[in-house]
Amino acid sequence: MAEPKQEKKQVDWESLETEYRAGILNNCELGKKYGVSEGAIRKKAKALDWVKDISGKIQARAQELVRKREVREKVREEESSNQRVLIEATAEVIADVQLNQRKDITRTRGLVMKMLAELEAETDNIDLFEQLGEMMRRENDKGIDKLNDLYHKVISLAGRSKTIKDLSDSLKTLVALERQAFNIPDDPSKVELSGPNGQPLNSEKMSAEEAYKALLNK
């Protein structure tokens, strides 16, 4: 007995035409959706003069571009925010280090100046220090007082000269460190002054008061 023929599926050409004209799906995609070949769709469209409206595709593409740009802007904003946070945190660390260095340098300078003052007082009253050394002298049975001899060596001209040289070297080093820590140029004439608008100022044509105010605004 012969098998009954399967009824051919009717194509919904009206709906297919509507989607064809919308231009969202291509002919192959329409063929799969409606169960018809791509060639049959082309023939039908040519015979009935179907015209595609690409505005739908344009709109869909525009929406896709908008979404992509929104994503890029968001990523860019996040990167910019992360960069600002990194810059701020790094600047804070550097600022703390520089401030601590300035405090240490200032404290060390104070100590050096105190030692210079002590050396100055010793030099101004060297006779009294020598007399004090003689009063404190306690010789052993061999006529030796090593501690007192060391004392006289320290207060001697050679001892004081060595001390002043060491303190001068320390002060020289401190001055260099201060200039570096406080951003002071070796040649003050090279200091560049600028006004509130950021424009460079000619210090040669300024009064002392104007130059001082400009320097404070740096």
C-alpha positions in Angstrom: 0.0 0.0 0.0 1.4 3.4 -1.0 2.2 5.8 1.7 0.1 8.9 1.7 1.7 12.0 0.4 2.7 14.6 3.0 0.9 17.9 2.6 3.3 20.7 1.5 3.6 23.3 4.3 2.1 26.5 3.4 4.4 29.5 3.4 3.2 32.5 5.2 4.3 34.9 2.5 2.5 37.8 4.0 4.5 37.6 7.2 7.7 36.8 5.3 7.1 39.9 3.1 6.7 42.1 6.2 10.0 40.9 7.7 11.7 41.1 4.3 10.8 44.7 3.9 11.9 45.4 7.5 15.4 44.3 6.5 16.4 42.9 9.9 16.9 39.3 8.7 18.7 38.3 5.5 17.2 35.9 3.0 18.9 32.8 4.4 17.6 33.6 7.9 14.1 34.2 6.5 14.2 30.9 4.6 15.1 28.9 7.7 12.3 30.7 9.7 9.6 30.2 7.2 10.7 26.9 5.6 11.4 28.1 2.1 14.6 28.4 0.0 16.6 31.5 -0.3 16.1 31.4 -4.1 12.4 31.2 -3.8 12.4 34.3 -1.6 14.5 36.2 -4.2 12.1 35.2 -7.0 9.1 36.2 -5.0 10.6 39.6 -4.0 11.6 40.3 -7.6 8.2 39.3 -9.0 6.2 41.4 -6.5 8.8 44.2 -6.3 9.5 43.9 -2.6 11.8 46.7 -1.4 13.9 46.4 1.8 13.7 49.1 4.4 17.2 49.3 5.9 16.2 51.8 8.6 15.6 48.9 11.0 19.2 47.7 10.5 20.5 51.2 10.9 18.6 51.6 14.1 19.8 48.2 15.5 23.4 49.1 14.5 23.0 52.5 16.2 21.8 50.9 19.4 24.8 48.5 19.3 27.2 51.4 18.9 25.6 53.3 21.8 26.0 50.3 24.1 29.6 49.9 23.1 30.4 53.5 23.7 28.7 53.5 27.0 30.8 50.6 28.0 34.0 52.3 26.8 33.1 55.5 28.7 32.5 53.6 31.9 35.8 51.7 31.6 37.6 55.0 30.8 36.1 56.7 33.9 37.1 53.7 36.1 40.6 53.8 34.8 40.9 57.6 35.3 39.5 57.2 38.8 42.0 54.4 39.6 44.8 56.5 38.3 43.8 59.5 40.4 43.7 57.3 43.5 47.2 55.8 42.7 48.6 59.3 42.1 47.2 60.7 45.4 48.4 57.7 47.4 51.9 57.9 45.9 52.1 61.6 46.5 51.0 61.2 50.1 53.8 58.7 50.7 56.4 60.9 49.1 55.2 63.9 51.0 55.5 62.0 54.3 59.0 61.0 53.5 60.1 64.5 52.5 58.5 66.1 55.7 60.3 63.5 57.9 63.5 64.2 56.1 63.1 67.9 56.7 62.5 67.4 60.4 65.5 65.1 60.7 67.7 67.6 58.9 66.5 70.5 61.0 67.0 68.5 64.3 70.5 67.5 63.2 71.4 71.1 62.3 70.3 72.2 65.8 72.5 69.6 67.4 75.5 70.7 65.2 74.9 74.3 66.2 74.8 73.4 69.9 78.1 71.5 69.6 79.6 74.5 67.8 78.4 76.8 70.6 80.0 74.4 73.2 83.3 74.5 71.2 83.1 78.3 71.1 82.6 78.5 74.8 85.6 76.1 75.4 87.8 78.1 73.1 86.9 81.4 74.7 87.7 80.0 78.2 90.5 77.6 77.4 92.5 78.8 80.4 89.8 77.8 82.8 89.5 74.4 81.1 93.2 73.8 81.4 93.1 74.9 85.1 90.2 72.5 85.7 92.3 69.7 84.1 95.2 70.4 86.4 92.9 70.4 89.4 91.4 67.0 88.5 94.8 65.4 87.7 95.3 62.2 89.8 98.6 60.6 88.9 99.3 56.9 89.7 102.6 55.7 91.3 104.3 56.1 88.0 103.2 59.7 87.6 100.7 58.9 84.9 97.0 60.0 84.6 95.7 58.7 81.3 92.2 60.1 81.7 93.6 63.6 82.4 96.0 63.3 79.5 93.1 62.5 77.2 91.2 65.5 78.6 94.0 67.8 77.8 94.3 66.3 74.3 90.6 67.0 73.6 90.8 70.6 74.8 94.1 71.2 73.0 94.3 73.4 69.9 94.8 70.3 67.7 91.8 68.6 69.3 89.6 71.6 68.9 90.7 72.0 65.3 89.7 68.5 64.5 86.3 69.0 66.2 85.6 72.2 64.2 86.6 70.4 61.0 84.2 67.5 61.7 81.4 70.0 62.6 82.1 72.0 59.5 81.9 68.9 57.3 78.7 68.0 59.0 77.2 71.4 58.4 78.3 71.4 54.8 76.5 68.1 54.3 73.4 69.4 56.1 73.3 72.5 53.9 73.3 70.3 50.8 70.6 68.1 52.2 68.5 71.2 53.2 68.8 72.6 49.6 67.6 69.3 48.3 64.8 68.7 50.8 63.5 72.3 50.6 64.1 72.6 46.8 66.5 75.5 47.2 68.6 76.1 44.1 72.4 76.6 44.5 72.1 79.9 42.5 69.3 82.0 43.9 69.2 84.1 40.7 67.9 81.0 38.9 64.7 80.9 40.9 61.8 81.3 38.5 58.9 83.4 39.8 55.4 83.2 38.4 52.3 85.3 39.0 48.8 84.0 40.0 48.0 83.3 36.3 51.1 81.2 36.0 53.0 83.7 33.7 56.7 84.1 34.4 57.7 87.3 36.2 60.8 89.5 35.6 62.4 89.8 39.0 64.8 92.5 37.7 61.8 94.9 37.3 60.1 94.0 40.6 60.5 95.6 44.0 61.8 93.6 46.9 58.3 93.4 48.4 56.8 92.1 45.1 59.6 89.5 44.6 59.1 88.3 48.2 55.3 87.9 47.7 55.9 86.1 44.4 58.3 83.7 46.1 55.9 82.9 48.8 53.2 82.1 46.2 55.4 79.4 44.6 
